[in-house]
Amino acid sequence: MQYDHILIRYGELGLKGKNIRTFLVKLQQNIQQSLIKYHDIKVKRTQGRLFVILNGQDPKPIIDICKNIFGIHSLSLAVKVENNETEIRETVLKIMSRETENKTFKVKAKRANKNFPVRSLELNRSIGGDILKNLPHLKVDVHHPDIEVVIDIRAEGTYILTEIIYGPGGLPVGTAGKSLLMLSGGIDSPVAGYVMMKRGVQLEMVHFHSPPFTSERAKQKVLDLTKKLTKYSYHIKVHLVPFTEVQQLIFKHYPERYGMTIMRRVMMKISEAICQQENILSITTGESLGQVASQTMESMNVINEVTNLPVLRPLIAMDKEEIVDISKQIDTYEISIQPYEDCCTVFVPKSPVIKPQRKRVLSFEKAYDLTDAINTAVEETKIIKISNKDDEKLDDLL
């Protein structure tokens, strides 16, 4: 018996009321796009469900892809048969005959098609009896079964399934607007990107690199992290900002203790300029409250001042251990800990101010204007588009 469908359940999207169609259409598009290399695959939307029609394809790699698509609550391999009681019985027995170990089971019929002549409870009892009669090593447990045999009777046919595989949940990427993620190459920012995508946000990345103080490997590291995140979002644009001149001017003309604060303000200004060019509605960072000097309440207040865009900080209340756990879960941790420093760590002052005073910052910036250097950095920013294609070589994109 070969499975011919994958049933997709979408959980939270069911609460969207009249707006649900917008979310479902996007989820359908995201699934189809993620499976684009499987030319025979079709994604069908019906009332209350989405189905991936396999058309003979091996379901395992397709399930592995779908498990990373935000908006999918769970999925199940299914066999579709005609709305015929005899065919349903025969198919259930074929599926259950694969179970060779002593297990418990429960039959759960769902009769969305009320024209089907046999009521759900009657079908549960009769098919459960068939299994007990023909497969005596299996026993009934209606409360905590090892296997739940679901018989989903719909207008277009009956779907039979026995296993639930959980997806990541959340909202389909692209349903909650775009945000520009400040991607440093450390542990935190990729996790922040993952959390935002789970809420339906489409990401673009901005990375500030300062050659020769930062190496090409540091830049490659950021592209590798972005590549990891494309499995949740098909393709992501990375804006690589040349930051050497700006950083040198900052640490030449401003007090060392305020260097980090002013540098973060400049990064926000450049990020806002990129957002305006790309029609992006917000900036996202991997900041966690109190983790470093630039992430105190006072520092964030002074840094935020330079932009009118919302600055989203999804990790703000997480501790480092929680963030590390997620980075391992999404397979970015080993890349993040590679010993290639970014521009923030290279130029970190010995004793950065943790409670910067706004008036002092403004007076420093007034004494030396960085506008021309900022504009040059924006103009010379390079854009790289990374996809989740298996054969894409990141070295060729640099």
HUPEWO-V210691 format. One record per pair of residues at least 24 apart in sequence whose ideal C-beta (glycine too) atoms are under 8 Angstrom apart, sorted by the first residue. I is the first residue (numbers start at 1). J is the second residue. D is the distance in Angstrom with one decimal. If there is no record, write none. Layout:
BEGIN
I;J;D + I;J;D
END
This chain:
BEGIN
1;79;6.3 + 1;91;6.9 + 1;94;4.3 + 1;95;5.6 + 1;98;7.6 + 2;56;8.0 + 2;79;7.7 + 3;54;6.8 + 3;59;5.6 + 3;77;4.2 + 3;78;6.4 + 3;79;5.8 + 4;53;7.1 + 4;54;5.4 + 4;55;7.7 + 4;78;7.6 + 4;79;6.1 + 4;80;5.8 + 5;51;5.1 + 5;52;6.7 + 5;53;6.0 + 5;54;6.4 + 5;77;7.6 + 5;78;4.4 + 5;79;7.3 + 5;80;5.4 + 5;159;6.4 + 6;51;6.8 + 6;52;4.0 + 6;54;6.8 + 6;59;6.3 + 6;62;6.6 + 6;63;6.6 + 6;66;6.8 + 6;75;5.5 + 6;76;7.1 + 6;77;6.0 + 6;78;6.9 + 7;49;6.1 + 7;50;7.8 + 7;51;5.9 + 7;75;6.3 + 7;76;4.7 + 7;77;7.9 + 7;78;4.8 + 7;152;7.5 + 7;159;6.1 + 7;161;6.1 + 8;49;6.7 + 8;50;3.8 + 8;51;6.7 + 8;52;6.7 + 8;66;7.1 + 8;72;5.7 + 8;75;5.3 + 9;49;7.1 + 9;72;7.4 + 9;73;4.8 + 9;74;4.8 + 9;75;6.9 + 9;76;7.9 + 10;50;6.8 + 10;71;5.9 + 10;72;6.5 + 10;73;5.7 + 11;73;2.9 + 11;74;7.4 + 11;169;5.9 + 12;73;7.0 + 12;169;6.5 + 12;170;7.2 + 12;171;6.9 + 13;71;6.3 + 13;171;7.2 + 13;172;7.8 + 14;48;7.9 + 22;175;7.0 + 23;71;7.1 + 23;171;6.8 + 23;172;6.0 + 23;175;5.5 + 24;50;7.1 + 26;71;7.6 + 26;172;4.4 + 26;174;5.4 + 26;175;5.2 + 27;69;7.6 + 27;71;4.3 + 27;72;7.3 + 27;172;4.2 + 29;174;8.0 + 30;69;5.8 + 30;70;7.8 + 30;71;6.9 + 30;172;5.3 + 30;173;6.2 + 30;174;7.0 + 30;234;7.3 + 31;66;6.6 + 31;69;5.9 + 31;72;7.8 + 33;234;5.2 + 34;65;5.3 + 34;66;7.4 + 34;68;8.0 + 34;69;5.9 + 34;234;6.2 + 34;388;7.6 + 35;62;6.3 + 35;65;6.2 + 35;66;8.0 + 37;389;8.0 + 37;390;8.0 + 38;62;6.6 + 46;154;6.9 + 46;156;7.0 + 47;112;7.8 + 48;112;7.6 + 51;78;7.7 + 51;159;7.9 + 63;165;6.2 + 65;231;7.9 + 66;167;6.6 + 67;165;6.7 + 67;166;7.8 + 67;167;5.5 + 67;168;7.1 + 68;167;7.9 + 68;168;6.4 + 68;231;5.0 + 68;232;5.6 + 69;167;6.7 + 69;168;7.3 + 69;172;7.7 + 69;232;7.4 + 70;168;5.5 + 70;169;7.3 + 70;170;4.1 + 70;171;6.3 + 70;172;6.0 + 70;173;5.5 + 70;197;6.0 + 70;198;5.3 + 70;200;7.0 + 70;232;6.1 + 71;167;8.0 + 71;169;7.8 + 71;170;6.2 + 71;171;5.7 + 71;172;3.7 + 71;173;7.8 + 71;175;7.9 + 71;200;7.7 + 72;167;3.4 + 72;168;6.8 + 72;169;7.5 + 73;166;7.3 + 73;167;5.9 + 73;169;5.5 + 74;164;5.1 + 74;165;6.3 + 74;166;4.9 + 74;167;5.8 + 75;164;7.8 + 75;165;5.3 + 75;167;6.1 + 76;150;7.4 + 76;161;4.1 + 76;162;7.8 + 76;163;5.8 + 76;164;5.5 + 76;165;6.7 + 77;161;6.3 + 77;163;6.4 + 78;152;7.7 + 78;159;4.3 + 78;160;6.3 + 78;161;4.2 + 79;159;7.2 + 79;160;5.0 + 79;161;7.6 + 80;157;5.0 + 80;158;7.1 + 80;159;5.5 + 80;160;8.0 + 81;157;6.4 + 81;158;5.3 + 81;160;6.7 + 82;157;6.1 + 82;158;7.2 + 83;113;6.5 + 83;116;5.7 + 83;153;6.2 + 83;157;6.2 + 83;158;5.5 + 85;117;7.7 + 85;118;5.8 + 85;123;7.7 + 88;123;7.8 + 88;127;7.4 + 88;151;6.3 + 88;158;5.6 + 88;160;6.9 + 89;126;7.8 + 89;127;5.9 + 89;130;5.7 + 91;160;5.5 + 92;127;5.6 + 92;130;7.2 + 92;131;7.1 + 92;149;6.1 + 92;151;7.1 + 92;160;5.9 + 93;130;6.1 + 93;131;6.9 + 93;134;5.8 + 93;135;7.5 + 95;149;7.6 + 95;160;6.4 + 95;162;6.1 + 96;131;5.5 + 96;135;5.8 + 96;138;6.8 + 96;147;7.6 + 96;149;6.9 + 96;162;7.5 + 97;134;7.7 + 97;135;6.3 + 99;135;7.2 + 99;137;8.0 + 99;138;6.4 + 99;147;6.8 + 100;137;7.7 + 101;137;7.6 + 102;137;5.1 + 102;138;7.4 + 102;139;7.5 + 103;137;8.0 + 103;138;5.9 + 103;139;7.7 + 103;146;4.0 + 103;147;5.8 + 104;138;7.2 + 104;139;5.1 + 104;140;6.7 + 104;141;3.6 + 104;144;7.5 + 104;145;4.8 + 104;146;4.9 + 104;147;7.3 + 105;131;6.5 + 105;138;5.4 + 105;139;7.5 + 105;140;6.5 + 105;141;7.2 + 105;145;5.2 + 105;146;6.7 + 105;147;4.4 + 105;148;7.3 + 105;149;6.1 + 106;140;6.8 + 106;141;6.4 + 106;142;5.1 + 106;145;4.0 + 106;147;7.5 + 106;148;5.2 + 106;149;7.0 + 107;131;7.4 + 107;149;4.8 + 107;151;7.0 + 108;148;5.8 + 108;149;6.8 + 108;150;5.2 + 108;151;7.1 + 109;150;7.9 + 109;151;4.3 + 109;153;6.8 + 110;150;6.8 + 110;151;6.9 + 110;152;4.9 + 110;153;6.5 + 111;153;4.9 + 112;152;7.0 + 112;153;6.3 + 112;154;5.0 + 112;155;7.5 + 113;153;5.0 + 113;154;5.4 + 113;155;5.1 + 116;153;5.0 + 123;151;6.5 + 127;151;7.2 + 168;198;6.5 + 168;232;7.7 + 169;198;7.3 + 170;197;7.7 + 170;198;3.7 + 170;199;6.2 + 170;200;6.9 + 171;198;7.4 + 171;199;5.8 + 171;200;3.2 + 172;200;5.9 + 173;197;5.2 + 173;200;6.1 + 173;201;7.1 + 173;202;5.6 + 173;232;6.6 + 173;233;4.9 + 174;200;6.9 + 174;202;4.8 + 175;200;4.0 + 176;200;3.4 + 176;201;4.9 + 176;202;7.9 + 177;201;6.4 + 177;202;7.2 + 177;281;4.8 + 177;282;7.2 + 178;202;4.7 + 178;203;7.3 + 178;204;6.5 + 178;278;7.4 + 178;279;7.3 + 178;280;4.6 + 178;281;6.0 + 178;282;7.8 + 179;203;6.0 + 179;204;7.7 + 179;280;6.4 + 179;281;6.8 + 179;282;4.4 + 179;283;6.7 + 179;284;4.6 + 179;312;6.1 + 180;204;5.3 + 180;205;7.4 + 180;206;5.5 + 180;239;7.6 + 180;271;5.6 + 180;274;6.1 + 180;275;5.3 + 180;278;7.5 + 180;280;4.9 + 180;282;7.3 + 180;283;5.2 + 180;284;6.8 + 181;205;5.2 + 181;206;7.2 + 181;284;4.5 + 181;285;7.7 + 181;286;8.0 + 182;206;5.7 + 182;207;8.0 + 182;267;6.6 + 182;271;6.3 + 182;283;6.7 + 182;284;7.0 + 182;285;5.0 + 182;286;7.4 + 183;207;5.2 + 183;222;5.6 + 183;225;6.6 + 183;226;6.9 + 183;238;7.5 + 184;222;7.8 + 184;286;7.0 + 184;342;4.9 + 184;344;6.2 + 185;218;6.0 + 185;221;4.8 + 185;222;5.0 + 185;225;6.7 + 185;336;6.9 + 185;340;7.0 + 185;342;4.7 + 186;286;7.1 + 186;336;5.7 + 186;342;7.1 + 187;320;8.0 + 187;323;6.2 + 187;324;6.2 + 187;327;5.1 + 187;332;7.7 + 187;333;6.6 + 187;336;4.4 + 187;337;7.1 + 188;286;3.3 + 188;287;7.4 + 188;288;6.5 + 188;291;7.8 + 188;315;6.0 + 188;323;5.6 + 189;285;7.0 + 189;286;3.5 + 190;225;4.8 + 190;228;7.0 + 190;229;6.3 + 190;286;7.6 + 190;327;6.5 + 190;330;7.2 + 190;332;4.2 + 190;336;6.5 + 191;286;6.5 + 191;315;6.4 + 191;323;5.2 + 191;326;4.8 + 191;327;5.2 + 191;330;7.2 + 191;332;7.2 + 192;284;5.8 + 192;285;6.6 + 192;286;4.0 + 192;313;7.5 + 192;314;5.1 + 192;315;5.2 + 193;229;5.5 + 193;284;7.0 + 193;286;8.0 + 194;229;6.5 + 194;232;6.8 + 194;326;6.7 + 194;330;5.2 + 194;332;7.9 + 195;314;4.2 + 195;315;7.0 + 195;326;7.6 + 196;284;5.4 + 196;312;6.7 + 196;314;5.7 + 197;229;7.2 + 197;232;5.0 + 197;233;5.6 + 198;232;7.9 + 199;314;8.0 + 201;284;7.6 + 202;233;6.7 + 203;229;7.3 + 203;233;6.5 + 203;236;5.8 + 203;284;7.3 + 204;236;6.6 + 204;237;4.6 + 204;238;7.4 + 204;239;6.7 + 204;274;7.9 + 204;278;6.3 + 204;280;6.3 + 205;236;6.2 + 205;237;7.1 + 205;238;4.4 + 205;239;6.6 + 206;238;7.7 + 206;239;4.5 + 206;241;6.3 + 206;270;7.5 + 206;271;5.4 + 206;274;5.9 + 207;238;6.4 + 207;239;7.2 + 207;240;5.6 + 207;241;6.8 + 207;342;7.9 + 208;241;4.8 + 208;243;4.1 + 208;267;6.1 + 208;270;7.6 + 208;342;7.5 + 208;343;5.1 + 209;240;6.2 + 209;241;7.1 + 209;242;6.9 + 209;243;6.2 + 209;342;7.5 + 209;343;6.4 + 210;242;7.9 + 210;243;4.8 + 210;244;4.4 + 210;247;5.4 + 210;343;4.2 + 210;346;6.6 + 210;347;7.6 + 211;242;7.9 + 211;244;6.1 + 212;244;7.9 + 213;244;6.8 + 213;247;7.6 + 213;343;7.0 + 213;346;4.8 + 213;347;7.4 + 214;340;7.5 + 214;341;6.2 + 214;342;6.1 + 214;343;5.6 + 214;346;6.0 + 215;340;5.8 + 216;398;7.6 + 217;338;7.5 + 217;340;4.5 + 218;340;4.0 + 218;341;6.3 + 218;342;5.7 + 219;398;7.2 + 220;340;7.9 + 220;394;6.9 + 220;395;7.6 + 220;398;7.3 + 221;335;6.1 + 221;336;7.9 + 221;338;5.6 + 221;340;5.2 + 223;384;6.9 + 223;386;6.4 + 223;394;4.8 + 223;397;7.1 + 223;398;7.4 + 224;335;5.0 + 224;394;6.8 + 225;332;5.5 + 225;335;5.4 + 225;336;6.8 + 226;386;5.1 + 227;386;5.6 + 227;388;7.5 + 227;392;7.8 + 227;394;6.3 + 228;330;6.8 + 228;331;5.8 + 228;332;5.1 + 228;335;6.8 + 229;330;7.7 + 229;332;7.5 + 230;386;5.8 + 230;387;6.0 + 230;388;3.9 + 231;388;5.3 + 234;387;6.4 + 234;388;5.6 + 235;385;6.0 + 235;386;6.5 + 235;387;4.2 + 235;388;7.1 + 236;385;7.6 + 236;386;5.5 + 237;278;7.7 + 237;383;5.8 + 237;384;7.2 + 237;385;5.2 + 237;386;7.8 + 238;383;7.1 + 238;384;4.7 + 238;385;7.7 + 238;386;6.3 + 239;274;5.3 + 239;381;5.2 + 239;382;7.6 + 239;383;5.7 + 240;381;6.5 + 240;382;4.6 + 240;383;7.6 + 240;384;6.6 + 241;270;5.9 + 241;274;8.0 + 241;377;5.4 + 241;378;7.5 + 241;380;8.0 + 241;381;4.9 + 242;377;5.9 + 242;380;5.1 + 242;381;7.3 + 242;382;8.0 + 243;343;5.4 + 243;377;6.3 + 245;373;5.5 + 245;376;7.1 + 245;377;7.3 + 246;370;6.6 + 246;373;4.9 + 246;374;6.6 + 246;377;5.6 + 247;343;6.1 + 247;347;5.5 + 249;368;7.5 + 249;370;6.2 + 249;373;5.7 + 250;347;7.9 + 250;370;7.3 + 251;347;6.0 + 253;367;7.6 + 253;368;4.1 + 254;364;5.0 + 254;365;8.0 + 254;368;7.0 + 255;364;6.8 + 256;349;4.6 + 256;350;7.3 + 256;351;7.9 + 257;349;6.0 + 257;351;6.0 + 257;352;6.0 + 257;353;4.6 + 258;353;5.8 + 258;356;6.3 + 258;360;7.0 + 258;361;6.4 + 258;364;6.1 + 259;347;6.8 + 259;349;5.2 + 259;352;7.3 + 260;293;6.2 + 260;294;5.3 + 260;344;7.6 + 260;347;7.9 + 260;348;6.5 + 260;349;6.1 + 260;352;4.5 + 260;353;7.8 + 261;294;6.7 + 261;299;6.1 + 261;302;6.1 + 261;303;6.6 + 261;352;7.5 + 261;353;6.4 + 261;356;4.5 + 261;361;6.1 + 262;361;6.5 + 262;364;6.6 + 262;365;6.8 + 263;344;7.4 + 263;347;7.0 + 264;294;5.3 + 264;299;7.6 + 264;303;4.6 + 265;302;7.3 + 265;303;5.5 + 265;305;7.6 + 265;306;4.8 + 265;361;7.3 + 265;365;7.8 + 266;370;6.3 + 266;374;6.2 + 268;303;6.1 + 268;304;7.4 + 268;306;5.0 + 268;307;4.9 + 268;311;7.5 + 269;306;5.3 + 269;307;7.0 + 269;374;5.8 + 270;374;6.1 + 270;377;5.8 + 270;378;5.8 + 270;381;7.9 + 271;307;7.4 + 272;306;7.6 + 272;307;4.5 + 272;308;7.6 + 272;309;5.6 + 273;374;7.8 + 273;378;4.7 + 274;378;6.9 + 274;381;6.8 + 275;309;5.9 + 281;309;7.1 + 281;310;7.3 + 282;309;5.6 + 282;310;4.3 + 282;311;7.2 + 282;312;5.4 + 283;307;6.7 + 283;309;5.5 + 283;310;7.4 + 283;311;5.1 + 283;312;7.0 + 284;311;7.7 + 284;312;4.6 + 284;313;7.5 + 284;314;7.0 + 285;311;6.5 + 285;312;7.5 + 285;313;5.5 + 286;313;7.9 + 286;315;5.7 + 287;313;4.9 + 287;315;6.8 + 287;316;6.5 + 288;313;7.9 + 288;315;4.8 + 288;316;6.2 + 288;317;7.7 + 288;318;5.6 + 288;319;7.3 + 288;320;7.2 + 288;323;6.8 + 289;316;5.3 + 289;317;6.6 + 291;320;7.0 + 293;352;4.0 + 293;353;7.0 + 293;354;4.7 + 294;352;7.2 + 296;354;5.1 + 296;355;6.5 + 298;354;7.1 + 298;355;4.2 + 298;356;6.2 + 299;353;8.0 + 299;354;6.7 + 299;355;7.5 + 299;356;5.8 + 301;358;7.7 + 302;356;4.9 + 302;357;8.0 + 302;358;5.3 + 302;361;5.8 + 305;358;6.9
END
